């Protein structure tokens, strides 16, 4: 059996690291062609030594100097230019691109990978949030393929195997509710960065953990599902499921529903994207069917989680609104992490940007970049 050649964009993050764990578990099936990171040169150096990729890209030039000193002589080509991410995403020898980049930085590599006819295992939901219409055009024009890595979208994808789109009545995307599910709005006014980063179920990077706390992450996932599965918002619903056992549900027109279940781990959806349509063994925790399992569900409180509501309003408005939403959120989250604004000011920044940024809508990468840049500049001043 020929090995699958993988490019991992964002290899030092949570998703990238778990993907490399899978490669380590199945060295006979996977070969790492290229890896990338922003500035975590020590972790990248370790990955280069272990997996010996042909290419390793590090975005921060000062970190690249430290990296080269650490690894010494190597056959891996070291690249210190973030503009080259798109080249890694379209390498001729790559079979699949795992896009685990955070935020808007993952958008253009997704575009270039699809233009090159690659399979894209997409963990970068922002690609579809910003340019879902453009990406769907590229999927029709080129031979590329999108395979979802988000646990919720992977669950839906798995539930839809063998089903027809016309038979779908509703997609139910589950949300843990994060660490503040039971808090009042008054309590939320004093939330600290440390509290927001303490997720009850999942171990993730800082940005996505904050997005989970505000439930912006779930709003972005609704937008992502809209583009991934070509369904209107009326057929997509989010519900809070604190146990994070059911990862999503599909209800069909005959009243039946399918759900994908499992303990909270990202390795299952990562592996499914890398091996689709096949499944292979994976050493992860299984559900214990000899133990009682409580499965609870509750509606999303829009007043408690205004970021979720803003995401729904943005996709309903269409045009550049989702791109503005995404850029404003990225800046607001970083400002919160830097202790520049409070937790409850995050939606305020986003809402003001949505009301003030007005650009003609054009389905092109340069246009989306311009909207992103202008939004970020504004979000820094609010």
KAMORA-V927598 format. One record per residue. N is the residue number from 0. PHI is phi in radians with two decimals (none if undefined). OMEGA is omega in degrees with one decimal (none if undefined). NEAR is the number of other ideal C-beta (glycine too) atoms within 10 Angstrom. Layout:
N;PHI;OMEGA;NEAR, N;PHI;OMEGA;NEAR
This chain:
0;none;177.4;5, 1;-1.21;177.4;7, 2;-1.29;174.3;14, 3;-1.49;179.4;17, 4;-1.49;-173.9;17, 5;-2.01;166.7;27, 6;-1.89;180.0;31, 7;-2.00;176.5;29, 8;-1.58;-173.6;29, 9;1.61;-171.9;26, 10;-1.29;-177.9;28, 11;-1.62;177.2;23, 12;-1.45;-176.8;24, 13;-1.07;-178.9;19, 14;-1.16;-179.4;28, 15;-1.06;179.1;26, 16;-1.11;178.9;16, 17;-1.22;175.6;19, 18;-1.11;178.6;29, 19;-1.20;172.9;22, 20;-1.05;178.9;16, 21;-1.14;177.5;21, 22;-1.06;179.4;19, 23;-1.10;179.4;12, 24;-1.31;-177.8;16, 25;-2.26;-178.2;17, 26;-1.14;179.5;11, 27;-1.37;-174.5;7, 28;-1.91;-172.6;16, 29;-2.22;174.4;22, 30;-2.27;-178.7;19, 31;-1.55;-177.8;26, 32;-1.53;-176.5;21, 33;-2.64;177.0;27, 34;-2.38;178.7;29, 35;-2.61;173.4;27, 36;-2.67;178.5;24, 37;-1.44;-178.3;18, 38;-2.57;-176.3;17, 39;-1.39;-171.4;18, 40;-1.18;-179.5;24, 41;-1.18;177.5;13, 42;-1.16;179.9;16, 43;-1.10;178.8;27, 44;-1.04;178.5;21, 45;-1.11;179.4;15, 46;-1.15;177.6;23, 47;-1.07;-179.3;23, 48;-1.15;-176.6;13, 49;-1.42;-170.6;12, 50;-1.91;175.2;21, 51;0.80;178.4;13, 52;-1.22;176.7;24, 53;-1.22;-176.8;18, 54;-2.35;172.2;19, 55;-2.42;-178.0;28, 56;-1.91;174.3;26, 57;-2.23;-170.2;27, 58;-1.27;-176.5;19, 59;-1.52;-174.6;16, 60;-1.09;-179.8;11, 61;-1.15;176.9;11, 62;-1.24;179.5;18, 63;-1.09;178.7;20, 64;-1.12;177.1;13, 65;-1.10;-179.8;16, 66;-1.07;-177.1;23, 67;-1.14;176.7;16, 68;-1.15;-176.6;10, 69;-1.19;-171.5;14, 70;-1.52;179.4;17, 71;1.12;-179.5;8, 72;-1.26;-179.8;5, 73;-2.69;176.6;15, 74;-1.44;177.7;8, 75;-1.30;176.5;18, 76;-1.37;-179.0;11, 77;-1.60;-179.3;16, 78;-2.08;179.3;19, 79;-2.14;-178.1;17, 80;-2.62;-177.2;12, 81;-1.09;178.2;15, 82;-1.16;-178.7;10, 83;-1.49;179.0;16, 84;-0.99;-178.5;23, 85;-1.16;176.6;19, 86;-1.21;175.9;16, 87;-1.10;-178.0;25, 88;-1.25;-178.4;27, 89;-2.22;178.8;19, 90;-1.01;-178.4;18, 91;-0.99;-175.8;7, 92;-1.41;-177.1;10, 93;-1.40;175.2;22, 94;-1.58;-177.2;17, 95;-2.56;178.9;22, 96;-1.91;173.0;28, 97;-1.61;-179.9;29, 98;-1.62;179.1;28, 99;-1.93;177.0;27, 100;-1.23;-178.2;27, 101;-1.71;171.5;19, 102;1.34;-174.0;22, 103;-1.11;-180.0;23, 104;-1.04;-179.2;19, 105;-1.52;-173.0;23, 106;-1.15;-175.9;27, 107;-1.13;174.9;19, 108;-1.02;175.9;26, 109;-1.07;179.8;29, 110;-1.02;-176.0;23, 111;-1.20;177.6;21, 112;-1.12;179.3;31, 113;-1.17;176.4;28, 114;-1.10;178.9;16, 115;-1.47;177.4;19, 116;1.32;-176.9;11, 117;-1.51;164.1;23, 118;-1.35;179.1;22, 119;-2.06;171.5;30, 120;-1.47;-166.7;30, 121;-1.72;170.3;27, 122;-1.82;-179.4;30, 123;-1.64;-175.8;28, 124;-1.10;-178.2;27, 125;-1.07;177.5;27, 126;-0.99;-178.9;30, 127;-1.38;178.3;27, 128;-1.09;-177.3;27, 129;-1.32;-170.9;29, 130;-2.31;-177.6;26, 131;-1.01;-178.9;18, 132;-1.14;178.3;14, 133;-1.14;-179.5;22, 134;-1.10;178.2;22, 135;-1.13;173.7;16, 136;-1.10;-179.4;13, 137;-1.16;178.0;17, 138;-1.14;177.0;15, 139;-1.38;-174.9;6, 140;-1.43;-176.2;10, 141;-2.00;-176.0;14, 142;-1.68;180.0;11, 143;-1.20;-177.9;21, 144;-2.46;175.8;15, 145;-1.83;177.0;24, 146;-2.17;-173.9;21, 147;-1.24;177.1;27, 148;-1.91;174.2;26, 149;-0.86;-174.6;27, 150;-1.03;-177.9;22, 151;-1.20;-177.6;27, 152;-1.33;172.7;27, 153;-1.10;178.6;25, 154;-1.06;178.4;28, 155;-1.10;179.6;26, 156;-0.98;179.7;23, 157;-1.19;-180.0;20, 158;-1.19;-176.7;21, 159;-1.59;177.3;17, 160;-1.06;180.0;9, 161;1.49;-178.3;6, 162;-1.82;178.2;12, 163;-1.92;-177.2;9, 164;-1.00;-177.4;9, 165;-1.15;-177.8;7, 166;-1.60;-178.8;12, 167;-1.41;175.1;20, 168;-1.70;-176.3;13, 169;-2.77;168.6;15, 170;-1.77;179.3;25, 171;-1.93;-179.8;20, 172;-1.66;-176.9;22, 173;-1.56;179.2;26, 174;-2.36;179.1;23, 175;-1.20;-172.9;21, 176;1.59;176.7;25, 177;1.13;-175.4;25, 178;-1.33;-172.7;18, 179;-2.02;-177.4;20, 180;-0.99;-175.6;18, 181;-1.76;-178.3;9, 182;-1.42;173.2;15, 183;-1.51;177.0;9, 184;-1.06;179.4;12, 185;-1.13;178.6;7, 186;-1.11;-177.1;10, 187;-1.18;-177.5;18, 188;-1.16;-177.2;12, 189;-2.03;-178.6;11, 190;-1.13;177.9;18, 191;-1.68;177.0;12, 192;-1.04;-178.6;14, 193;-1.07;178.8;7, 194;-1.15;-178.1;14, 195;-1.22;-179.6;24, 196;-1.50;-177.5;16, 197;-1.67;-178.3;12, 198;-1.34;-175.6;18, 199;-1.26;-171.9;14, 200;-2.14;-169.6;16, 201;-2.00;173.0;16, 202;-1.88;-173.1;11, 203;-2.42;174.9;18, 204;-1.18;-173.8;17, 205;-1.06;-174.8;16, 206;-1.10;-177.6;17, 207;-1.20;177.3;23, 208;-1.17;176.4;21, 209;-1.16;177.3;26, 210;-1.05;177.5;25, 211;-1.20;179.8;24, 212;-1.13;-179.4;28, 213;-1.47;-174.2;29, 214;1.19;168.5;28, 215;-1.07;179.1;26, 216;-0.95;-179.7;25, 217;-1.23;175.2;26, 218;-1.09;177.1;29, 219;-1.10;179.9;26, 220;-1.21;175.3;29, 221;-1.10;177.8;20, 222;-1.09;179.1;24, 223;-1.04;-179.9;25, 224;-1.11;178.2;26, 225;-0.97;-178.8;20, 226;-1.42;-177.9;22, 227;-1.09;-172.2;23, 228;-1.92;175.1;18, 229;0.93;-179.3;11, 230;-2.12;177.2;16, 231;-1.24;-179.8;7, 232;-1.03;-179.8;13, 233;-1.10;179.8;7, 234;-1.84;-179.3;14, 235;-2.22;-176.9;22, 236;-2.38;174.1;16, 237;-1.88;175.1;24, 238;-2.33;177.9;17, 239;-1.49;179.2;19, 240;-2.36;-168.3;21, 241;-1.02;-174.7;19, 242;-1.36;-177.6;17, 243;0.94;176.5;19, 244;-1.70;173.6;18, 245;-1.52;-172.9;18, 246;-1.57;169.1;24, 247;3.14;-176.3;27, 248;-2.36;170.5;23, 249;-2.06;174.8;23, 250;-1.79;-176.9;18, 251;-1.87;-173.2;17, 252;-1.14;178.3;11, 253;-1.55;177.5;8, 254;1.62;178.9;7, 255;-1.48;178.9;10, 256;-2.35;172.8;13, 257;-2.02;176.4;17, 258;-2.27;173.1;18, 259;-1.91;-173.1;21, 260;-2.11;173.3;14, 261;2.87;174.3;18, 262;-1.03;-177.9;14, 263;-1.18;173.4;17, 264;-2.62;179.4;17, 265;-1.49;-177.3;22, 266;-1.14;-179.9;18, 267;-1.12;178.3;23, 268;-1.14;176.8;27, 269;-1.09;-178.4;24, 270;-1.10;-178.8;25, 271;-1.07;178.0;23, 272;-1.17;-177.8;24, 273;-1.31;-174.7;24, 274;-2.01;-177.8;18, 275;-0.85;10.0;18, 276;-1.62;-177.5;7, 277;-1.73;172.5;7, 278;-2.16;175.0;11, 279;-2.30;-177.1;12, 280;-1.08;177.0;8, 281;-2.55;-179.9;16, 282;-1.50;175.4;8, 283;-2.35;178.6;16, 284;-1.08;174.4;11, 285;-1.85;170.7;7, 286;-1.16;179.3;11, 287;-1.68;-175.3;9, 288;-1.37;173.8;7, 289;-1.57;179.0;5, 290;-1.91;175.9;6, 291;-1.18;179.6;6, 292;-2.17;175.7;10, 293;-1.62;178.0;7, 294;-2.12;-177.2;12, 295;-1.98;179.5;10, 296;-2.41;176.8;13, 297;-2.66;-179.0;12, 298;-1.25;176.1;9, 299;-1.35;178.1;19, 300;-1.54;-177.0;15, 301;-1.12;-179.6;13, 302;-1.23;-179.4;7, 303;-1.35;-177.3;17, 304;-2.18;-176.7;26, 305;-1.12;178.8;21, 306;-1.10;178.5;25, 307;-1.10;179.8;24, 308;-1.12;179.0;17, 309;-1.10;178.4;23, 310;-1.13;178.7;28, 311;-1.12;179.5;18, 312;-1.15;-178.9;14, 313;-1.16;-178.9;25, 314;-1.27;175.0;21, 315;-1.16;178.2;10, 316;-1.20;178.3;13, 317;1.28;-178.6;10, 318;1.04;-178.6;16, 319;-1.51;-173.4;25, 320;-0.98;178.4;20, 321;-1.09;177.9;29, 322;-1.16;176.4;26, 323;-1.12;178.1;27, 324;-0.94;-176.2;29, 325;-1.12;-178.1;29, 326;-1.14;179.7;28, 327;-1.08;179.4;28, 328;-1.14;179.8;32, 329;-1.03;-179.8;22, 330;-1.18;-178.2;25, 331;-1.10;178.9;28, 332;-1.11;179.8;27, 333;-1.13;178.0;18, 334;-1.14;175.9;18, 335;-1.15;179.3;23, 336;-1.09;177.8;16, 337;-1.51;-178.4;9, 338;1.09;177.6;9, 339;-1.55;176.9;12, 340;-2.33;178.8;18, 341;-1.48;178.7;15, 342;-0.98;-175.7;21, 343;-1.33;175.4;15, 344;-1.51;-179.6;15, 345;-0.98;178.8;26, 346;-1.13;178.2;20, 347;-1.11;178.1;14, 348;-1.05;-177.6;22, 349;-1.13;-177.2;30, 350;-1.10;179.9;18, 351;-1.15;177.4;16, 352;-1.14;179.1;25, 353;-1.09;-177.8;19, 354;-1.48;-172.7;9, 355;-1.91;-178.1;14, 356;-1.43;178.8;20, 357;-2.27;178.6;10, 358;-2.28;175.6;15, 359;-1.04;-177.9;9, 360;-1.40;176.2;14, 361;-2.44;-176.3;14, 362;-1.44;-179.4;12, 363;-2.59;179.7;12, 364;-1.08;179.1;16, 365;-1.02;179.8;8, 366;-1.16;178.7;17, 367;-1.12;177.8;25, 368;-1.12;-179.7;15, 369;-1.13;177.7;16, 370;-1.08;-179.6;25, 371;-1.06;-178.7;22, 372;-1.10;-179.7;12, 373;-1.09;180.0;18, 374;-1.15;179.9;27, 375;-1.08;178.7;16, 376;-1.07;179.2;13, 377;-1.20;-176.0;18, 378;-1.11;178.3;23, 379;-1.29;-174.6;13, 380;-1.79;-175.5;8, 381;-1.50;none;17
